Amino acid sequence: MATRDEHRQADHRTRLPKQRKAARAEQERQDALAREATKAAQAQQPAVGQLLDGLPERGEPQEEAIAYCLSRTSAARNPRVQAEAERLARRHVAIDERILCIALSATSGSGKRPALLILTDRAAAVSDKGTSYRYDPDPDDVTEGWGVQVGDLLSSFLDNPQLRTALAAREEAATLPAPAAPPAGRPEPRLIRTAREAGLIAVDWMRYLGFTDAVATPVDADEGIDVISERAWLR
C-alpha cells in the first residue's frame, strides 16, 4: 500500500511534464506575437516613410501640415474641422513640433460633434465640446487593434486608419536627434477682447522671443498659468 509521501511524489511527477508543456506553449505564443509585431512594423515602414517625407519642414506654417494630414482623412473637405484644427494647433502645438495626424473621435448619439485629436512627434492636443487642452500620450492610451483612448474619447483605427501609421512615425521620430528650433515670425498686431486672446497673443510673443515650445494651458485648468514652455511660464 502506497504511503502519503509516495502519492505526493507521483502527483509531482505527473504535474511536472504538464507545467513544462504549458510553459513551452506560452513561450511559443509570446514568440509568435513578437514575430507578428515585427512583421506589422516592417509592413508599416513604407507608410511611415511616406508620412514623414510628405510633412512640411519644421517652422513652416502649421496650416500646411494640417491640410496635409486632413487630406489623408475623410474630413478633408470639412471647413469646420479645418478651422478647428488650426485653432487647436495654434493654442497647444509648439512651432518646433511636427503634426503627424488629425483624427476624429467616435460619437454616441445623433447630432454630437466628434472630438478632434492632433498627434505630434512630441505630444497631442484635443478639442472637445468647446474645450481644448494639450496632453502627453501614455502607452496605456493606445489599445492595440482598437485605437487611442483619451478619457471617454476614442479615436479608433477603423475610423482613422492614418492614426496607426502616425503612432509608428512618432516612435521613429523619438529616436532621431532633436533638430534646431525654427525662428518664429514677429506677431502681427491684434485686438485683444478677452483674457483668452491675451494668453494666445502671449504665446505668439514667447515663441518669437525664442521659447518656441510655448503653448497655451487649458481653459479653467491652468491655476493662474496661461502659457508654459520647458524653460519658462507666464501668468
C-alpha positions as CSV (number, residue, x, y, z in Angstrom):
1,M,0.0,0.0,0.0
2,A,1.5,3.4,-1.1
3,T,2.3,5.9,1.6
4,R,1.2,9.6,1.5
5,D,4.7,10.7,0.5
6,E,4.7,8.2,-2.4
7,H,1.4,9.7,-3.5
8,R,2.8,13.2,-3.4
9,Q,5.9,12.2,-5.4
10,A,3.7,10.5,-8.0
11,D,1.5,13.6,-8.3
12,H,4.6,15.8,-8.6
13,R,6.0,13.6,-11.4
14,T,2.6,13.9,-13.2
15,R,2.3,17.7,-12.8
16,L,5.8,18.5,-13.9
17,P,5.5,17.5,-17.6
18,K,2.2,19.4,-17.8
19,Q,3.8,22.5,-16.3
20,R,6.7,22.3,-18.7
21,K,4.3,21.8,-21.6
22,A,2.2,24.8,-20.6
23,A,5.4,26.9,-20.2
24,R,6.5,25.9,-23.7
25,A,3.1,26.7,-25.2
26,E,3.1,30.1,-23.5
27,Q,6.7,30.8,-24.8
28,E,5.7,29.8,-28.3
29,R,2.6,32.1,-28.1
30,Q,4.8,35.0,-27.0
31,D,7.3,34.3,-29.8
32,A,4.5,34.2,-32.3
33,L,3.2,37.6,-31.1
34,A,6.7,39.1,-31.3
35,R,7.0,37.8,-34.9
36,E,3.6,39.2,-35.8
37,A,4.6,42.6,-34.3
38,T,7.8,42.6,-36.2
39,K,6.1,41.8,-39.5
40,A,3.5,44.5,-38.8
41,A,6.2,47.1,-38.1
42,Q,8.0,46.2,-41.3
43,A,4.8,46.4,-43.3
44,Q,4.1,49.8,-41.7
45,Q,7.5,51.2,-42.5
46,P,6.8,52.4,-46.1
47,A,3.7,54.2,-44.9
48,V,5.7,55.8,-42.1
49,G,8.3,57.0,-44.5
50,Q,5.7,58.4,-46.8
51,L,4.1,60.3,-43.9
52,L,7.3,61.8,-42.7
53,D,8.5,62.7,-46.2
54,G,5.3,64.4,-47.0
55,L,5.2,66.7,-44.0
56,P,6.3,70.3,-44.4
57,E,9.6,71.2,-42.8
58,R,9.7,72.4,-39.2
59,G,8.9,76.1,-38.9
60,E,6.6,76.1,-41.9
61,P,3.1,77.4,-41.3
62,Q,1.1,74.8,-39.3
63,E,-1.8,75.2,-41.8
64,E,0.3,73.3,-44.3
65,A,0.8,70.3,-42.0
66,I,-2.9,70.4,-41.1
67,A,-4.0,70.5,-44.7
68,Y,-1.6,67.6,-45.5
69,C,-2.9,65.5,-42.5
70,L,-6.5,66.2,-43.3
71,S,-6.0,65.2,-46.9
72,R,-5.5,61.7,-45.5
73,T,-8.8,61.6,-43.7
74,S,-12.5,61.5,-44.6
75,A,-12.8,65.0,-43.2
76,A,-10.6,66.6,-45.8
77,R,-13.4,68.8,-47.3
78,N,-14.9,69.8,-44.0
79,P,-14.1,73.5,-43.4
80,R,-15.3,73.3,-39.8
81,V,-12.8,70.6,-39.0
82,Q,-10.1,72.6,-40.8
83,A,-10.8,75.7,-38.8
84,E,-11.0,73.8,-35.5
85,A,-7.7,72.0,-36.2
86,E,-6.0,75.4,-36.9
87,R,-7.3,76.9,-33.7
88,L,-6.2,73.8,-31.7
89,A,-2.8,73.7,-33.2
90,R,-2.2,77.4,-32.6
91,R,-3.1,77.1,-29.0
92,H,-1.5,73.8,-28.0
93,V,1.1,72.8,-30.6
94,A,4.6,74.3,-30.5
95,I,6.1,75.6,-33.7
96,D,9.0,73.1,-33.5
97,E,6.7,70.1,-33.3
98,R,5.6,68.2,-36.4
99,I,1.9,67.4,-36.8
100,L,1.6,63.8,-37.7
101,C,-2.1,63.1,-37.7
102,I,-5.5,64.7,-37.2
103,A,-8.1,62.2,-36.0
104,L,-11.8,62.4,-35.1
105,S,-13.3,60.5,-32.1
106,A,-16.2,58.1,-32.3
107,T,-19.6,59.7,-31.5
108,S,-22.5,58.3,-29.5
109,G,-25.9,59.7,-30.4
110,S,-27.0,61.8,-33.4
111,G,-26.1,65.4,-33.6
112,K,-23.0,65.1,-31.4
113,R,-19.8,66.5,-32.8
114,P,-16.8,64.3,-32.7
115,A,-13.8,65.4,-30.7
116,L,-10.6,66.4,-32.6
117,L,-7.2,64.8,-31.8
118,I,-3.9,66.2,-33.1
119,L,-1.0,63.9,-32.7
120,T,2.5,65.4,-33.0
121,D,6.0,64.0,-32.7
122,R,6.2,65.1,-29.0
123,A,2.7,65.4,-27.6
124,A,-1.0,65.6,-28.5
125,A,-3.9,68.1,-28.3
126,V,-7.6,67.6,-28.0
127,S,-10.6,69.8,-28.7
128,D,-14.0,68.6,-27.4
129,K,-17.2,70.5,-26.7
130,G,-15.6,73.9,-26.9
131,T,-12.7,72.9,-24.6
132,S,-9.2,72.3,-25.8
133,Y,-6.1,71.0,-24.0
134,R,-2.6,69.6,-24.5
135,Y,-1.6,66.3,-23.1
136,D,1.3,63.7,-23.3
137,P,0.0,60.4,-24.7
138,D,0.7,57.4,-22.5
139,P,1.4,53.9,-23.9
140,D,-1.7,52.8,-22.0
141,D,-3.8,55.2,-24.1
142,V,-3.2,53.0,-27.1
143,T,-5.3,49.9,-27.3
144,E,-3.7,47.6,-29.9
145,G,-6.1,46.8,-32.7
146,W,-8.6,49.3,-31.5
147,G,-7.5,52.9,-31.2
148,V,-6.4,55.7,-28.9
149,Q,-8.4,56.3,-25.7
150,V,-8.3,59.7,-24.0
151,G,-10.6,59.7,-21.1
152,D,-14.1,58.9,-22.5
153,L,-13.0,59.8,-26.1
154,L,-12.0,57.0,-28.5
155,S,-10.3,57.7,-31.8
156,S,-10.5,54.3,-33.5
157,F,-8.1,52.9,-36.1
158,L,-11.1,51.8,-38.1
159,D,-12.4,55.4,-38.5
160,N,-8.9,56.9,-38.6
161,P,-6.6,54.4,-40.5
162,Q,-3.8,57.0,-40.6
163,L,-3.6,57.1,-36.8
164,R,-1.8,53.8,-36.6
165,T,0.8,55.0,-39.1
166,A,1.2,58.3,-37.1
167,L,1.8,56.4,-33.9
168,A,4.6,54.4,-35.6
169,A,6.0,57.6,-37.1
170,R,6.0,59.1,-33.6
171,E,8.1,56.2,-32.2
172,E,10.6,56.6,-35.1
173,A,10.8,60.4,-34.6
174,A,11.6,59.9,-30.9
175,T,14.8,58.1,-31.9
176,L,16.1,60.9,-34.1
177,P,18.3,63.7,-32.7
178,A,16.3,66.9,-31.9
179,P,16.6,69.4,-34.7
180,A,17.3,73.1,-34.2
181,A,14.1,75.1,-33.3
182,P,13.0,77.3,-36.2
183,P,12.6,81.0,-35.5
184,A,9.1,82.4,-35.1
185,G,7.9,85.4,-37.1
186,R,7.1,88.7,-35.3
187,P,3.5,88.6,-34.2
188,E,1.0,90.8,-36.1
189,P,-0.8,93.4,-34.0
190,R,-4.2,92.2,-33.0
191,L,-7.2,93.5,-31.0
192,I,-7.4,91.9,-27.5
193,R,-11.0,91.4,-26.4
194,T,-10.8,88.5,-23.9
195,A,-8.4,87.1,-21.4
196,R,-8.0,84.0,-23.6
197,E,-7.0,86.2,-26.6
198,A,-4.4,87.8,-24.4
199,G,-3.0,84.4,-23.5
200,L,-2.8,83.4,-27.1
201,I,-1.0,86.6,-28.1
202,A,1.4,85.9,-25.2
203,V,2.1,82.5,-26.8
204,D,3.0,84.2,-30.1
205,W,5.4,86.6,-28.4
206,M,7.1,84.0,-26.3
207,R,7.7,81.9,-29.4
208,Y,9.0,85.0,-31.2
209,L,11.4,85.6,-28.2
210,G,12.8,82.1,-28.5
211,F,10.6,80.0,-26.4
212,T,9.5,78.0,-29.5
213,D,7.8,75.3,-27.4
214,A,5.4,77.7,-25.7
215,V,1.8,76.6,-25.6
216,A,-1.4,77.8,-24.0
217,T,-2.7,75.9,-21.0
218,P,-6.3,74.5,-21.0
219,V,-9.1,76.9,-20.2
220,D,-10.1,77.0,-16.5
221,A,-7.4,74.4,-15.6
222,D,-4.2,76.4,-15.5
223,E,-4.1,77.5,-11.9
224,G,-3.3,81.0,-13.0
225,I,-0.6,80.0,-15.5
226,D,-1.6,80.9,-19.1
227,V,1.4,79.9,-21.1
228,I,4.1,77.3,-20.5
229,S,7.3,76.1,-22.1
230,E,10.2,73.9,-20.8
231,R,12.2,77.0,-19.9
232,A,9.5,79.5,-18.7
233,W,5.9,80.0,-17.8
234,L,3.7,83.1,-17.9
235,R,0.8,84.2,-15.6
